[in-house]
Amino acid sequence: MITLLRLISLLLGGTLTVAPPYLLLLFASGLGEPHTSNAFATFLSPILMIGLALGTGPLLIGLPRLVAGAENPRVRLVAGAFLIVSSAGFLAIGFDGYLTRVLTPTALLIEAVLFAFFIWPAWRFSAKGPRHPEHKDQQHSD
């Protein structure tokens, strides 16, 4: 189950990262805009940042052992923040066209499952404190 969710997360994150620049490139090519190498980089770089904002959360969750257990709480927090940014981006895109009426709820549902399965259980880890024996002195010295 965890492996399947991580594979779905990697697929969703990769798709969300690559899709906006690729779709914009297809749109510009359909309009007949010529691309030079210098204009190509300045044309796609802002859209790639949008794609990274949408896809970084699922990509972080999909990488093995990066968002797992109590070992990496900061990475879990960053992945959760990126999932919230991605969900807000999808809500801003809305449900205007036929394609977004199908893809937006699907992506939001997958991100909600990823959040509920990987990010939300982190509150249990924060109450336990550090697990390493060298941190015992730090806990009891307060």
ABEGO torsion letter per residue (X at the ends): XAAAAAAAAAAAAAAAAAAAAAAAAAAAAAAGBBBBAAAAAAAAAAAAAAAAAAAAAAAAAABBGABBEAABAAAAAAAAAAAAAAAAAAAAAEAABAAAAAAAAAAAAAAAAAAAAAAAAAAAAAAAEBABAAAAAAAAAX
